[in-house]
């Protein structure tokens, strides 16, 4: 309101002759007059897509690469799962899938530069999206200053022209610098090349029909009257041009002879001209000729480079354009302040590029640059986690600015000493809180990674349980069929966390003399692999028992309420959809705590110099009373704490393990 008031005061102080007026200088087109395009979808399909193999392959390549990419919704940087938009966009109507709709949107943009969808609104939100033919809809510029579009002129097949309000359609457009209301497609820029290529093929076809004989003339010694000329022409066509007569020897009578004409340079250069046409058409569509079969002049050495370039040069800019329109026109239709985007994480062509980014991120992080800045600079797409705005020193994982404290040499340690950033046995409350936060931040980051990995497992299990319920199969068998998937994912997750926390602890211990052997943590030791296998098996058993108990509860409630199998199956699917992320996060937090503790404990045992472990409870209001009472309790490395746990998150009753956020110190 204050800004508007300032604006009014500013304009009121201007002299009358210098008042700022709005002039209609945004378009060459007349207001209230529908804009008719130069290139229609019907013409583009007829003369380009169906007629030219190069156009067909160019569009199919882009459509196949872009149409299957999933769309997501975020708010304040956090992904919103099962948002109404993602559900509707993935299944837009009863006839088309989300990929079907995207195929039409992308093809229309490439062919004529415009794609239009019609949202069907229910209670102010889109419940369906229908693709429309751009040829049947024309924008009408408004004659009201400050208003962009008056509406749309619709020309249905019945011939009755009607007008619709601006909000009736969502218009995706590839911009035309000369027309801000209607876009221009890639095909229109390549139209002359496409026509030339089609003509070249037509010419070649005619030559083949003519036995591939170069042009020539039958030359008569005397002049012919009209009747003789017509008869001669008829006989030549019947004898030499019919398909059934091709290849037969020519028999010529007296009085005339065949005079062959030389090929034109265009005809002689047919193959080369078609290759150049292919490259020009590929350039217009923003793809490399390699994808159209031209291996000779490609700038890429292998398939992966060409496919990655397809995404970087064509698919991603196109999706960015579509995303901008969705956020401008569709996102405001929902109550939440949401942001619509797409997810390239499952695109194999981009994974190698992502791997390079991860390597760069690791180098930057080791230089002390906060992960928040790295994430934004390299566009890694990670969600915010606690502590990501803080930089860390190499090998110490301590906040930048923390002074190094070198411990005094202990003669009993022989040649081993400890380079500490935070004392192993912190004494002051401030030191304890700093030590706990340092470990907890690392664990939180891993929890988010694991939760995203476990969520699809719960979603898959939900589908299997739903299917088993509908078919009256054994639901326990359906749940237990996920064991292999859980084993593969959980063991991989546990191993990398053990390795990370074990190496982090080990990096702080090294030889005094550079010439002597340095300590390194071995995550492949027999003890680590044995614990990993046993713990994963026990965790999976517990996870599946919990799932089975929850499913049986829903089944019993459904039977008591008299629901059918289909209705109960629907309730089961709803339960998994609504609780998948919660269940995944619960498992991720529990397993991260166990793996982190075991990694540190195993690393401490491998050093041979650390003898005592100390329980350090969480430094916040969420800590359990029983764990708060354990704070400072010490045991030998192989000992058991008074709550029955060998380490935070390991051993003891489930009530002492699940969601535990305590850590350990060593001395």
N, C-alpha and C positions, 0 to 999 in steps of 0.2 A: 504493500500500500504506500509506503514511504517513497519507493522508486516512482510510482505513478504520479504522486503528488509533485515530486521534483520535476518530472517530465512536463506536467501541466504548467508549472511556474516558468520553466525554460521557454516553452512555446509562447506563453503570454508576454514575455519580455522581448520577443522578436519584433522588429518593425513589421508593419502590415505588408509592405511590398516584398519582404523577405520571408514570408510564411512559406513553410515547406509543404508542397503539394505532392500527391501521389499520381504519377503518370503511368499510363498503361503501356509500358515498354518491355514487357516480359515475353511477348510473343508476336509473330507476324500474322497470326490468325485472328479472324473477326470473332467478337464475342457473340454468344447465342447461336453460333453456327457450328454444327458437328464437324469434327476433323476426320477426313477420310484418308486412310493410309495408302501409300504407294505400293506397298508389298503386303499382300494378304496371306494368311496361313494356307488357304486353299491353293493359291498360285505357287507359294513356296514349296508346298508338298508336291504338287503336280510337276513343276518344272525343275525342282532341285532334289528333294529328298527321295522321290521315287525314280527319278531319271538318272541321277548321277551317283555312281558308287562311291565317289570321294566324299560327297556331301552326306550320304547315308552313313558312311563309316565314321566321319568326323562327329556327327551328332550322336550316333550310338555310343561312341567312345566316351564322350562327355556325360551323356545321360547315365550310362552304366556306372561310371565312376562316382557321380554325385548323388544319384537318386536314392541310394540305400544308406546314406550317412544319417545316423540318428540325430534328432533334435532334442535339446534339453532346455530347462528353465532354471535360472538362478535368481537369487535375491540376496543382495549384500555379499556377493561372492560365494554363497552357499547354494549348492544344487537342491532344487525342490523336486523330490521324487513323486511320481504319480500326479503331477500337476494337471489340471483340466486341459490345458493347451497341449501338452505332450500326448495325452491320451487321445484327444480329438485329432491332432495332426497325424498321429500314427494310424488311426482308423477314421478317416474323415467322413465317410458316409457308407451306406449299405452296399454300394456297388464297387467302390475303389479302395484299395489300400493306400497307406501313406506314400509308399514308393510309387504307386500308379500316379497319384496326384503330382508328385515331384517330377516324374518323367514328362508329364504334359507341360508343367511349368517351365522346365528347362528347355524342352524342345521348342515351345512357342517363343521363348526368349531368343534362342539361337536362330530360329527361322525368320521371325518378323520383328523381334525386339520387344514384344509385349506379351504379357501373360496376365490373365484375369481370373480370379477366383471369387466365388460368391459365398459369404458366410451366412448360414441360417441361424438366426439368433433365438435363444430361449432364455427368458429372464435376464436379458441384457448381456449374455455371454454366447459365444459361438458354440453350437452343438454339432454342426456339420460344415464341411467345406466342399464346394463343388467347383470343378474346373469349367470355365466357360470358353467358347470359341471367340477369340478377339475380333474376328471378322464381323460378328453380329453386334458389337458394342462400340460406340464412338463417344469420345469425350466432348463435352460442350463447355467451352470457356465461359466464365461468368462475366457479366457486364457490370457487376457491383464491385466497386473499389474495395480492396482488402479481402475479397472472396476469390478463391482460385478457380474453383470448378462449379459450374451451375448444376451439372448432373451428367447423365449418360443417355445417349440415344440408343435404343435397343431395336434391332431389326430382326424379329423372329421369323421363322420359316413361313408363317402364315401371311407375311407381307405387311402386317399392321405395325406401324412405327409407334413406339411409346417412349416416354422419358422416365428415368429413375433418378432418385436422389444420389448425391455424391457418395454417401456411406453404403450404397447398395453393393459395391464391388471393392475388392482389394486389387490394386493395379501394380504389377511388377514391370519394370521398364529398363531396357538398356538405352542410355540417353542418346538423343540425337541433338547435336549442338544447335540445329536450326529449328527445333520443335520441342519445347519443354513439356508438351502435353502427350506426345506419342513417340515411342522409341524406334530405334532402327536395329535390325538384326544383323548377325554376322553374314548371313546368306546374301543380303542385299548388297553388301560391300563386295562380295565375290561374284555377283550376278553375271558380269560380263565374261569373267573367266569361265564360269560354269557354262554359259551359252556357247563360248568358243569350244570348250571341251565336248559338249554335246554335239556341236556341228562336226567336230573332227570325227567323232564316232559314227555319226550319220554318213559322212563321206566314206569312211572305211567300210561301212555296211554296204553302201551302194557298190563299191568296188568289188566286194566279195560276191555280191549278187551278180555282178558282171564278169564272173570268172576271174576276178582280180586282174583283168586285162587293162592296161593303161588306156586312157582316152585316145580316140582316133577317128578317122573318117573313111567312108567308102567313096572313092573318087571315080566318077564316070568320065569317059572320053567325050561324050556328047552331052548337051544340055537336055534336061528332062522337063516335060510339061507337068502340070499339077497331078494328073492321073498317074503318070509314071512314077513321080516322086512319092505319092501316097502308097502305091503298090510296093515300091522298093523298101520304104520304111517299114511297112507291115511285114515283109518277108524277113528283114534283118531282125526285127523283134521276135518273130516266131522261131527263127532258126538259131539265134545266138544269145538271146536274153532270158529265155525261159529256164527255170531251175532244172527241169528234166532234160534240157539240151546241153547243160554245162559240161564241159570237158570233151565234147565231141569234136572231131576234126572239122575244120571249115572247108567247105567246097564252094569255090567262087567261079562263076561263069565268065565268059568273055565280055570285054567292054568296060569292066571296072576293076579297081584294085583297092586294097586296104592300106591306108597310110597311117601308121602309128605316130601319136604325138608324145612328146617327152613329158615326164612328170614335173609338176611344179615344185619349187623348193619347199612349199608348205607340205605337199604330199610326201616328199622324200624325207622330211623331218618329222613325220607323224609321231614316232615313239618319243623323241626328245620333247616335242611340244606337249605331249600328254604328261610327261614327267614334270615339266615346268608348271603345267596347270595344277597338277596334284599338289605341288609345293605351295603355289599361290593360294589354293583353297584351304590347305592346312594352316597357312599363316593367317588367313581371315578368321578361322575358327579358333585360333590361339593354341594349336597343338603342333607337335613336331611331325614332319612327314614320316618319321620312323613308324609312327602308329598307323599309318596308311600303307605300310609296306615298302617305303623307300628307305632301304638300308645304305644306299651308296653315299648320300650327301648328308646323313644325319650327323648332328653334333654330339650324339650320345654313344657311348661305347657298349652299353649293355641295357638289358630290359629294365632293371631297377631304376637306372638313371632316367630313362624316358618316362616311366610311370610316375616317378616322383615329380618330374618336371610337369607332367600333366596336371597334377594337383596344385603345384605351386603357381603355375602360369595361367591355368584356366579354371579348374574346379573351385579352388579356394576364393579367388576374386568373385566368381559367380555366386557362391554361397554367401560371401560377405554382402553382396548386393541384395540378395533375397533376405538375409538376416536384418539388414537395415530397414527394409520395407515392413517386415513382420514387427519389428520393435516400434516403428512409427505408427502403423495402422492397427495391428492386432493386439500387441501387449497392453495398450491402454483400455482395451475392452474388458480386462480382468481387474478385479478389485486390488490385487496386490501390486506393489511397485516392482514388477518382474523384468527380467532381461532374457530374451530368447536367443539361443545360440545353437551351434552344432558341435558334435563330438567326433574328432578325427582319431581318437585313441586306438580304435580297432582297424584303422586303415594300414594294411601291411606296407604299402609303399612309403608311408611316412614314418614307420618305426625306426628305420635306420637313421633318419634325420633326427628323430627324437633322441636316439642313443647318443648322437654327437652332441646334442644340447645338454644331455645329462653329464657327459664328460666335461664340457665347458663349465657346467654348474658346479661340479665337484672341484675343479681348479679354482673357480672364483670363491667358493665357500671356504676352501682351505686358506685363502688369502685374507679371510676375516670379513668378507662382504656379507651382509645380512641376506638370508634366503628370500625375504620379501622383495628386495631389489633384484635378485637373480631371477626370481619367478616372473616379475614384470618385464625385465629386460629380454629374457629368452622366450617369454610366452609359453611357459611350461604347463600352465593350467592347473597348478596345485591349489587346493583350498587353504585358507588361512589357518594356522595353528598357533598355539601359544608359544611365544618366543621367537617367531620367525622374523621379527624386526631387529633381532640382535645378531651381531657378528660374533664369530668364534675364532679362537686362535688355533693354529695347526696342532694336531695330535692331542689337544687338551680338552676340546669341547667346552671351554670356559668362556664366559663373556669377555669380549674385547675390553681391555683396560684393567683386567685382573692381574695383579703382580705375581710373578713366579716366586715360589718359596722352595728352596732346595733343602731337603732334609739332611741332617748331619749323618755322616757315615757311621754305620754300626759295624763294629768289628766282627760280630757274629754273622753278618751277611756276606762276608768275604768280599767278592768283587761286585756285588749287586748293591745298587742304591736306588733311591726313589726321587724322581723329579716331579714335584707336586705343584698343582695349581691351587687346589683346595686340600688342606690336610686330610689324610685318610680318616683320622679320628677327630672330627670337628669338635671343638670344645664350647665355643660361644653359640648362642641361639642364632645369631646372624650367620655364622659359618654353616651351621646345620641347615638352615633354610636355603642358603645358596647351593649347598651340595644337593639337597633334595630337588630343588627347582631345575638344576642342571640335568639330572637324570630324568626327571618327570617330563621335561620338554622333549627329550629324545623319544621317550615312550609314547607321548601323545602323537608325535609325528608318525610313528610306526602304527599306532592304533588306527589312524585315518587310512593309511595304506591298506592294512589288513581288512578293515571293514568294507572297503570297496571291492576287495577280492572275495570276501565271504558272502556279500549280499546276493550275487548271482546264484550261489549255491542254494540259498534259501528260496529264491524265486523258482529255480528248477525243481527243487523238492516240492514246492507248492503245486506246481503243474502235475507232478507225478501223483501226489496225494489226491488232488482233485480228480484225476483220471481214474485212479483206483477206486475212489468212492462212487463215481458214476457207473463203473463197470462191476461194482460189488466185489472187487479184488481185495487181497490182503494189504491193508495200508501199512502194516509193519514192514512187509517185504518192500513196498515202495520206498519207505524211508531208508531202510537198510541198503537199498540199491545205490544210494548216494555215497556209500562208504569209500569207494575208490576215489571219487572226486574229492571228498573231504581229505583223504589221506595224502593225495598228491599236493593239494593246495596248502594244507596245514603243515606238513613236513617241510615244504619249501619255505614257508613263512617263518617257522620256528628256527630253521637253520640260519637264515640270513640275519635274524635278530640276535641269535646266540653269537654268531661271528662278529657282528657289529659291536655289541657290548663287551664281548670278550677281548677283542682287539683294542677297544678304547681303553679298557683298564690296563691291558698289557703295554700299551704305548707309553705309559707313565713310568715304566720300569725298564732300565737299560744298564748296560755295563759301564762301569767307571772308565775302563780302558777301552778305547775304540778298537784295539786289536783283538780283544777277547769276544767270545760268542755273545750275541745279544739275545734277549728273550723275545720270542714271538709266540702268540697264542695259536694253537693248532685246533681248528674247529673239526678236523677230520679224525680226531683221536677216537679210539675204540669206546672210551667212556662217554664221549659226547654223542656218538652215533647210537649207542645202546640206549642212553636216556631219551634221545630224540624219538626213536622208534616206540619205546614203551610209553612215553608221555603222550605222543600223538594218538596211539591206539586207545589209551584210557580217556583222553579228552573226547575223541569221536564217539566212544561208547556213551559217555555222559551226555554229549550234545544230542545224540539220537534218542536216548532214553527220555530226555526232557521234551524233545519234539513229539515223541509218541504219546507222552502223558498229556501234553496240551491238545493234540489232535483228538485223542480219545475223549477228553473233556467236552470238546465241541460236538463230537459224534453223539455222546450221551445226552447232551442238552438238545440236540436236534431231534433225536428219537423221542425224548420226553415231550417236545413241543409238536410232535406229529408231522415233522417235515419230511418231504420226499428225499430220495438220494440226490437228485439234481439240486434241490434247495440246500441240502447239507454240503454238497460239493461246492456250491457257490459261497457258503459261509466259510468253508476251509480256505478257498482261494482268497477271499477278502481278508481273512486272518493273516495269511502269509504276505499279502500285498502291504497291509498296514504295519506289520511287525518285522518285515525282513531287515530293514536298516537297524532297528533297535536290537534284534537278535544278533545281527552281524557285528554290531559295535560291542555288545556284551561279550561275545566270544573273542573279539579282537583285543579288548582291554585285558581280559583274563589271560589270554595266551601270550600277549606282549609282556605282561608282568612276569609270567613264569619263565619265558625264554630269556628276558633281560637278566633276571636274577640268576638263572642257571649259567648264562654266558659269563657273568662276573664271577660267580662262585667257581666255575670250572677253570677260568683263567687264573684266579687266585691260587687254586690248588696246583696248577701247572708251574707257577713261578717258584714254588718251594720256599719262598721267603715270607709270604703272608700267612699268618697262623690263626687269626681271630676275625670273626665276622660280627658286626654290630648292627642291630635293628634300628633303623631311622624311620619313624612314622611320618605320614603325610603332614605337611605344615599348612593345613587349612581346616575349615570347619567340617569337611566331609569325612574326616578320619574316623574309623570305628573306635569306640571306647576301649575295646580289648587291645587294639593295635596302639592306641595312644599310651596305654599302660606298659606296652612292650618297649617303648622308646628308650634307647640306650642299652638294652639287654645284649650281652655279648655271649658268644659260644665259639667253640673250636669250629674249624671249617666243616667238619663232618658231624657237628652236633645238631641238636634239635631245639628250637626255641620253645618257650613255655606254652605257646598256643598250638603246638604240634607241627608247626611248619619248619622245614629246613631252610627256607628263605621266603621272602615276600612272594606270594603267588604259587608256592610249591609245597605240597604236602598238607597235612591237616584237614580239617573238615571243610566242606564247600563254603560254609558261611565265613570262613577265615580266608578263603582264596579268591572267590569271585569278586571282580572289580577292585582288587587290592591295589593301592597306589603307593605303598611304602617302598623304601629302598634299603640298601645296605651300605655300610662303611667297613673298612678293613684296617687292621694294624698288624 
